[in-house]
Protein backbone atom coordinates (compact mmCIF):
# COMPACT_ATOMS: atom_id res chain seq x y z
CA UNK A 1 0.00 0.00 0.00
CA UNK A 2 1.28 3.46 -0.91
CA UNK A 3 1.43 5.57 2.23
CA UNK A 4 2.39 8.72 0.35
CA UNK A 5 1.83 9.97 -3.18
CA UNK A 6 5.61 10.33 -3.56
CA UNK A 7 6.32 6.69 -2.62
CA UNK A 8 5.89 5.75 -6.29
CA UNK A 9 9.13 7.59 -7.06
CA UNK A 10 11.20 5.60 -4.55
CA UNK A 11 13.43 2.91 -6.03
CA UNK A 12 11.65 -0.38 -5.19
CA UNK A 13 13.50 -3.50 -4.13
CA UNK A 14 12.67 -7.21 -4.03
CA UNK A 15 14.56 -9.50 -1.67
CA UNK A 16 17.06 -6.71 -1.14
CA UNK A 17 17.69 -6.35 -4.91
CA UNK A 18 17.00 -2.86 -6.32
CA UNK A 19 14.52 -3.18 -9.17
CA UNK A 20 15.82 -0.06 -10.90
CA UNK A 21 18.52 -2.25 -12.48
CA UNK A 22 15.80 -4.50 -13.90
CA UNK A 23 13.82 -1.49 -15.13
CA UNK A 24 16.90 -0.20 -16.95
CA UNK A 25 17.76 -3.49 -18.66
CA UNK A 26 14.32 -4.81 -19.62
CA UNK A 27 13.37 -2.12 -22.21
CA UNK A 28 16.06 -3.46 -24.56
CA UNK A 29 14.17 -6.76 -24.79
CA UNK A 30 11.23 -5.00 -26.47
CA UNK A 31 13.24 -4.21 -29.61
CA UNK A 32 13.34 -6.83 -32.38
CA UNK A 33 16.73 -8.25 -33.38
CA UNK A 34 17.88 -7.40 -36.96
CA UNK A 35 18.19 -10.30 -39.39
CA UNK A 36 20.13 -10.89 -42.60
CA UNK A 37 17.01 -11.34 -44.71
CA UNK A 38 16.10 -8.90 -47.47
CA UNK A 39 12.56 -8.53 -46.14
CA UNK A 40 11.82 -8.12 -42.44
CA UNK A 41 8.54 -7.98 -40.59
CA UNK A 42 6.47 -4.84 -40.26
CA UNK A 43 7.77 -4.06 -36.77
CA UNK A 44 11.38 -4.14 -37.96
CA UNK A 45 10.55 -1.98 -40.98
CA UNK A 46 8.77 0.57 -38.79
CA UNK A 47 11.67 0.62 -36.33
CA UNK A 48 14.23 1.18 -39.11
CA UNK A 49 12.13 3.95 -40.63
CA UNK A 50 11.77 5.69 -37.26
CA UNK A 51 15.50 5.50 -36.52
CA UNK A 52 16.46 6.75 -40.00
CA UNK A 53 14.10 9.74 -39.81
CA UNK A 54 15.20 10.53 -36.28
CA UNK A 55 18.91 10.49 -37.18
CA UNK A 56 18.30 12.56 -40.31
CA UNK A 57 16.38 15.27 -38.45
CA UNK A 58 18.85 15.30 -35.56
CA UNK A 59 22.15 15.36 -37.43
CA UNK A 60 21.15 17.28 -40.57
CA UNK A 61 22.22 20.70 -39.15
CA UNK A 62 25.51 19.27 -37.77
CA UNK A 63 28.63 18.94 -39.91
CA UNK A 64 30.22 15.56 -40.67
CA UNK A 65 32.44 15.63 -37.58
CA UNK A 66 29.41 15.39 -35.30
CA UNK A 67 27.90 12.45 -37.22
CA UNK A 68 30.09 10.12 -35.16
CA UNK A 69 27.56 10.62 -32.35
CA UNK A 70 24.73 9.04 -34.37
CA UNK A 71 24.85 5.64 -32.66
CA UNK A 72 25.10 7.21 -29.20
CA UNK A 73 22.14 9.53 -29.80
CA UNK A 74 20.06 6.67 -31.21
CA UNK A 75 20.76 4.38 -28.25
CA UNK A 76 20.02 7.17 -25.77
CA UNK A 77 16.77 8.10 -27.53
CA UNK A 78 15.54 4.49 -27.62
CA UNK A 79 16.42 3.95 -23.97
CA UNK A 80 14.68 7.11 -22.78
CA UNK A 81 11.54 6.63 -24.85
CA UNK A 82 11.09 2.99 -23.80
CA UNK A 83 11.79 3.74 -20.14
CA UNK A 84 9.30 6.60 -20.15
CA UNK A 85 6.57 4.63 -21.91
CA UNK A 86 6.99 1.37 -20.00
CA UNK A 87 6.87 3.37 -16.76
CA UNK A 88 3.24 4.24 -17.53
CA UNK A 89 2.17 0.61 -17.23
CA UNK A 90 0.68 -0.61 -13.92
CA UNK A 91 3.03 -2.13 -11.34
CA UNK A 92 6.12 -0.78 -13.07
CA UNK A 93 8.85 1.66 -12.11
CA UNK A 94 10.06 4.59 -14.20
CA UNK A 95 13.84 4.94 -13.77
CA UNK A 96 13.84 8.31 -15.55
CA UNK A 97 11.92 9.90 -12.67
CA UNK A 98 15.17 9.68 -10.68
CA UNK A 99 17.26 12.83 -10.99
CA UNK A 100 20.45 10.89 -10.30
CA UNK A 101 19.94 8.69 -13.36
CA UNK A 102 19.12 11.62 -15.63
CA UNK A 103 22.15 13.55 -14.40
CA UNK A 104 24.29 10.47 -15.03
CA UNK A 105 23.32 10.80 -18.70
CA UNK A 106 23.30 14.59 -18.96
CA UNK A 107 26.55 15.50 -17.19
CA UNK A 108 29.06 13.27 -19.05
CA UNK A 109 27.52 13.89 -22.48
CA UNK A 110 27.41 17.66 -21.93
CA UNK A 111 31.00 17.59 -20.69
CA UNK A 112 32.10 15.70 -23.80
CA UNK A 113 30.56 18.36 -26.07
CA UNK A 114 32.42 21.07 -24.14
CA UNK A 115 35.73 19.21 -24.30
CA UNK A 116 35.31 18.59 -28.02
CA UNK A 117 34.82 22.32 -28.55
CA UNK A 118 37.85 23.17 -26.43
CA UNK A 119 40.02 20.70 -28.37
CA UNK A 120 38.81 21.32 -31.91
CA UNK A 121 37.84 25.01 -31.84
CA UNK A 122 39.25 26.59 -28.67
CA UNK A 123 38.97 30.16 -29.98
CA UNK A 124 35.32 29.83 -30.96
CA UNK A 125 34.47 27.87 -27.80
CA UNK A 126 36.01 30.51 -25.55
CA UNK A 127 34.49 33.25 -27.70
CA UNK A 128 31.03 32.19 -26.52
CA UNK A 129 31.86 33.64 -23.11
CA UNK A 130 32.40 37.12 -24.56
CA UNK A 131 30.54 38.11 -27.75
CA UNK A 132 32.25 40.54 -30.09
CA UNK A 133 31.47 44.21 -29.54
CA UNK A 134 30.69 43.93 -25.82
CA UNK A 135 31.26 47.23 -23.94
CA UNK A 136 34.26 47.10 -21.61
CA UNK A 137 32.32 47.75 -18.34
CA UNK A 138 30.05 44.77 -19.11
CA UNK A 139 32.86 42.30 -19.82
CA UNK A 140 33.23 40.82 -16.27
CA UNK A 141 29.46 40.59 -15.74
CA UNK A 142 28.87 38.98 -19.14
CA UNK A 143 31.63 36.42 -18.62
CA UNK A 144 30.11 35.42 -15.26
CA UNK A 145 26.62 35.14 -16.78
CA UNK A 146 27.82 33.06 -19.74
CA UNK A 147 29.83 30.79 -17.43
CA UNK A 148 26.79 30.18 -15.24
CA UNK A 149 24.59 29.52 -18.28
CA UNK A 150 27.14 27.00 -19.57
CA UNK A 151 27.41 25.05 -16.33
CA UNK A 152 23.67 25.07 -15.73
CA UNK A 153 22.98 23.21 -18.99
CA UNK A 154 23.39 19.65 -17.65
CA UNK A 155 21.29 20.51 -14.60
CA UNK A 156 18.56 21.85 -16.87
CA UNK A 157 18.66 18.66 -18.95
CA UNK A 158 18.26 16.37 -15.97
CA UNK A 159 15.73 18.48 -14.08
CA UNK A 160 13.55 19.02 -17.17
CA UNK A 161 13.15 15.31 -17.81
CA UNK A 162 12.66 14.47 -14.13
CA UNK A 163 10.18 17.27 -13.44
CA UNK A 164 7.96 16.56 -16.46
CA UNK A 165 7.68 12.84 -15.77
CA UNK A 166 7.28 13.29 -12.01
CA UNK A 167 4.55 15.90 -12.40
CA UNK A 168 2.63 13.76 -14.88
CA UNK A 169 2.82 10.61 -12.75
CA UNK A 170 1.80 12.50 -9.63
CA UNK A 171 -1.17 14.15 -11.35
CA UNK A 172 -2.34 10.79 -12.72
CA UNK A 173 -2.19 9.25 -9.25
CA UNK A 174 -4.09 12.15 -7.70
CA UNK A 175 -6.90 11.91 -10.28
CA UNK A 176 -7.00 8.10 -10.02
CA UNK A 177 -7.28 8.31 -6.22
CA UNK A 178 -10.11 10.84 -6.52
CA UNK A 179 -11.90 8.57 -9.00
CA UNK A 180 -11.78 5.55 -6.68
CA UNK A 181 -13.05 7.62 -3.75
CA UNK A 182 -15.89 9.26 -5.71
CA UNK A 183 -17.09 6.15 -7.53
CA UNK A 184 -19.32 5.13 -4.61
CA UNK A 185 -20.21 8.61 -3.40
CA UNK A 186 -20.74 10.58 -6.61
CA UNK A 187 -20.75 8.27 -9.66
CA UNK A 188 -21.34 11.12 -12.11
CA UNK A 189 -18.33 13.06 -10.90
CA UNK A 190 -16.30 9.84 -10.88
CA UNK A 191 -17.17 9.31 -14.55
CA UNK A 192 -15.95 12.81 -15.32
CA UNK A 193 -12.69 12.31 -13.44
CA UNK A 194 -12.13 8.95 -15.15
CA UNK A 195 -12.56 10.67 -18.51
CA UNK A 196 -10.00 13.27 -17.48
CA UNK A 197 -7.68 10.46 -16.37
CA UNK A 198 -7.99 8.77 -19.77
CA UNK A 199 -7.17 12.00 -21.59
CA UNK A 200 -4.28 12.66 -19.21
CA UNK A 201 -2.90 9.19 -19.93
CA UNK A 202 -2.85 9.97 -23.65
CA UNK A 203 -1.12 13.26 -22.86
CA UNK A 204 1.47 11.46 -20.72
CA UNK A 205 2.25 9.07 -23.58
CA UNK A 206 2.94 12.09 -25.78
CA UNK A 207 5.00 13.76 -23.03
CA UNK A 208 7.07 10.59 -22.55
CA UNK A 209 8.02 10.56 -26.24
CA UNK A 210 8.50 14.32 -26.56
CA UNK A 211 10.71 14.64 -23.47
CA UNK A 212 12.98 11.84 -24.69
CA UNK A 213 13.31 13.62 -28.03
CA UNK A 214 13.92 17.02 -26.39
CA UNK A 215 16.67 15.56 -24.18
CA UNK A 216 18.59 14.21 -27.17
CA UNK A 217 17.81 17.27 -29.31
CA UNK A 218 19.33 19.65 -26.76
CA UNK A 219 22.45 17.49 -26.58
CA UNK A 220 22.74 17.68 -30.37
CA UNK A 221 22.43 21.47 -30.21
CA UNK A 222 25.24 21.60 -27.65
CA UNK A 223 27.30 19.38 -29.95
CA UNK A 224 26.51 21.61 -32.94
CA UNK A 225 28.04 24.59 -31.14
CA UNK A 226 31.32 22.74 -30.59
CA UNK A 227 32.02 20.88 -33.83
C-alpha positions as semicolon CSV with decimal commas, in nm:
position;residue;x (nm);y (nm);z (nm)
1;X;0,000;0,000;0,000
2;X;0,128;0,346;-0,091
3;X;0,143;0,557;0,223
4;X;0,239;0,872;0,035
5;X;0,183;0,997;-0,318
6;X;0,561;1,033;-0,356
7;X;0,632;0,669;-0,262
8;X;0,589;0,575;-0,629
9;X;0,913;0,759;-0,706
10;X;1,120;0,560;-0,455
11;X;1,343;0,291;-0,603
12;X;1,165;-0,038;-0,519
13;X;1,350;-0,350;-0,413
14;X;1,267;-0,721;-0,403
15;X;1,456;-0,950;-0,167
16;X;1,706;-0,671;-0,114
17;X;1,769;-0,635;-0,491
18;X;1,700;-0,286;-0,632
19;X;1,452;-0,318;-0,917
20;X;1,582;-0,006;-1,090
21;X;1,852;-0,225;-1,248
22;X;1,580;-0,450;-1,390
23;X;1,382;-0,149;-1,513
24;X;1,690;-0,020;-1,695
25;X;1,776;-0,349;-1,866
26;X;1,432;-0,481;-1,962
27;X;1,337;-0,212;-2,221
28;X;1,606;-0,346;-2,456
29;X;1,417;-0,676;-2,479
30;X;1,123;-0,500;-2,647
31;X;1,324;-0,421;-2,961
32;X;1,334;-0,683;-3,238
33;X;1,673;-0,825;-3,338
34;X;1,788;-0,740;-3,696
35;X;1,819;-1,030;-3,939
36;X;2,013;-1,089;-4,260
37;X;1,701;-1,134;-4,471
38;X;1,610;-0,890;-4,747
39;X;1,256;-0,853;-4,614
40;X;1,182;-0,812;-4,244
41;X;0,854;-0,798;-4,059
42;X;0,647;-0,484;-4,026
43;X;0,777;-0,406;-3,677
44;X;1,138;-0,414;-3,796
45;X;1,055;-0,198;-4,098
46;X;0,877;0,057;-3,879
47;X;1,167;0,062;-3,633
48;X;1,423;0,118;-3,911
49;X;1,213;0,395;-4,063
50;X;1,177;0,569;-3,726
51;X;1,550;0,550;-3,652
52;X;1,646;0,675;-4,000
53;X;1,410;0,974;-3,981
54;X;1,520;1,053;-3,628
55;X;1,891;1,049;-3,718
56;X;1,830;1,256;-4,031
57;X;1,638;1,527;-3,845
58;X;1,885;1,530;-3,556
59;X;2,215;1,536;-3,743
60;X;2,115;1,728;-4,057
61;X;2,222;2,070;-3,915
62;X;2,551;1,927;-3,777
63;X;2,863;1,894;-3,991
64;X;3,022;1,556;-4,067
65;X;3,244;1,563;-3,758
66;X;2,941;1,539;-3,530
67;X;2,790;1,245;-3,722
68;X;3,009;1,012;-3,516
69;X;2,756;1,062;-3,235
70;X;2,473;0,904;-3,437
71;X;2,485;0,564;-3,266
72;X;2,510;0,721;-2,920
73;X;2,214;0,953;-2,980
74;X;2,006;0,667;-3,121
75;X;2,076;0,438;-2,825
76;X;2,002;0,717;-2,577
77;X;1,677;0,810;-2,753
78;X;1,554;0,449;-2,762
79;X;1,642;0,395;-2,397
80;X;1,468;0,711;-2,278
81;X;1,154;0,663;-2,485
82;X;1,109;0,299;-2,380
83;X;1,179;0,374;-2,014
84;X;0,930;0,660;-2,015
85;X;0,657;0,463;-2,191
86;X;0,699;0,137;-2,000
87;X;0,687;0,337;-1,676
88;X;0,324;0,424;-1,753
89;X;0,217;0,061;-1,723
90;X;0,068;-0,061;-1,392
91;X;0,303;-0,213;-1,134
92;X;0,612;-0,078;-1,307
93;X;0,885;0,166;-1,211
94;X;1,006;0,459;-1,420
95;X;1,384;0,494;-1,377
96;X;1,384;0,831;-1,555
97;X;1,192;0,990;-1,267
98;X;1,517;0,968;-1,068
99;X;1,726;1,283;-1,099
100;X;2,045;1,089;-1,030
101;X;1,994;0,869;-1,336
102;X;1,912;1,162;-1,563
103;X;2,215;1,355;-1,440
104;X;2,429;1,047;-1,503
105;X;2,332;1,080;-1,870
106;X;2,330;1,459;-1,896
107;X;2,655;1,550;-1,719
108;X;2,906;1,327;-1,905
109;X;2,752;1,389;-2,248
110;X;2,741;1,766;-2,193
111;X;3,100;1,759;-2,069
112;X;3,210;1,570;-2,380
113;X;3,056;1,836;-2,607
114;X;3,242;2,107;-2,414
115;X;3,573;1,921;-2,430
116;X;3,531;1,859;-2,802
117;X;3,482;2,232;-2,855
118;X;3,785;2,317;-2,643
119;X;4,002;2,070;-2,837
120;X;3,881;2,132;-3,191
121;X;3,784;2,501;-3,184
122;X;3,925;2,659;-2,867
123;X;3,897;3,016;-2,998
124;X;3,532;2,983;-3,096
125;X;3,447;2,787;-2,780
126;X;3,601;3,051;-2,555
127;X;3,449;3,325;-2,770
128;X;3,103;3,219;-2,652
129;X;3,186;3,364;-2,311
130;X;3,240;3,712;-2,456
131;X;3,054;3,811;-2,775
132;X;3,225;4,054;-3,009
133;X;3,147;4,421;-2,954
134;X;3,069;4,393;-2,582
135;X;3,126;4,723;-2,394
136;X;3,426;4,710;-2,161
137;X;3,232;4,775;-1,834
138;X;3,005;4,477;-1,911
139;X;3,286;4,230;-1,982
140;X;3,323;4,082;-1,627
141;X;2,946;4,059;-1,574
142;X;2,887;3,898;-1,914
143;X;3,163;3,642;-1,862
144;X;3,011;3,542;-1,526
145;X;2,662;3,514;-1,678
146;X;2,782;3,306;-1,974
147;X;2,983;3,079;-1,743
148;X;2,679;3,018;-1,524
149;X;2,459;2,952;-1,828
150;X;2,714;2,700;-1,957
151;X;2,741;2,505;-1,633
152;X;2,367;2,507;-1,573
153;X;2,298;2,321;-1,899
154;X;2,339;1,965;-1,765
155;X;2,129;2,051;-1,460
156;X;1,856;2,185;-1,687
157;X;1,866;1,866;-1,895
158;X;1,826;1,637;-1,597
159;X;1,573;1,848;-1,408
160;X;1,355;1,902;-1,717
161;X;1,315;1,531;-1,781
162;X;1,266;1,447;-1,413
163;X;1,018;1,727;-1,344
164;X;0,796;1,656;-1,646
165;X;0,768;1,284;-1,577
166;X;0,728;1,329;-1,201
167;X;0,455;1,590;-1,240
168;X;0,263;1,376;-1,488
169;X;0,282;1,061;-1,275
170;X;0,180;1,250;-0,963
171;X;-0,117;1,415;-1,135
172;X;-0,234;1,079;-1,272
173;X;-0,219;0,925;-0,925
174;X;-0,409;1,215;-0,770
175;X;-0,690;1,191;-1,028
176;X;-0,700;0,810;-1,002
177;X;-0,728;0,831;-0,622
178;X;-1,011;1,084;-0,652
179;X;-1,190;0,857;-0,900
180;X;-1,178;0,555;-0,668
181;X;-1,305;0,762;-0,375
182;X;-1,589;0,926;-0,571
183;X;-1,709;0,615;-0,753
184;X;-1,932;0,513;-0,461
185;X;-2,021;0,861;-0,340
186;X;-2,074;1,058;-0,661
187;X;-2,075;0,827;-0,966
188;X;-2,134;1,112;-1,211
189;X;-1,833;1,306;-1,090
190;X;-1,630;0,984;-1,088
191;X;-1,717;0,931;-1,455
192;X;-1,595;1,281;-1,532
193;X;-1,269;1,231;-1,344
194;X;-1,213;0,895;-1,515
195;X;-1,256;1,067;-1,851
196;X;-1,000;1,327;-1,748
197;X;-0,768;1,046;-1,637
198;X;-0,799;0,877;-1,977
199;X;-0,717;1,200;-2,159
200;X;-0,428;1,266;-1,921
201;X;-0,290;0,919;-1,993
202;X;-0,285;0,997;-2,365
203;X;-0,112;1,326;-2,286
204;X;0,147;1,146;-2,072
205;X;0,225;0,907;-2,358
206;X;0,294;1,209;-2,578
207;X;0,500;1,376;-2,303
208;X;0,707;1,059;-2,255
209;X;0,802;1,056;-2,624
210;X;0,850;1,432;-2,656
211;X;1,071;1,464;-2,347
212;X;1,298;1,184;-2,469
213;X;1,331;1,362;-2,803
214;X;1,392;1,702;-2,639
215;X;1,667;1,556;-2,418
216;X;1,859;1,421;-2,717
217;X;1,781;1,727;-2,931
218;X;1,933;1,965;-2,676
219;X;2,245;1,749;-2,658
220;X;2,274;1,768;-3,037
221;X;2,243;2,147;-3,021
222;X;2,524;2,160;-2,765
223;X;2,730;1,938;-2,995
224;X;2,651;2,161;-3,294
225;X;2,804;2,459;-3,114
226;X;3,132;2,274;-3,059
227;X;3,202;2,088;-3,383
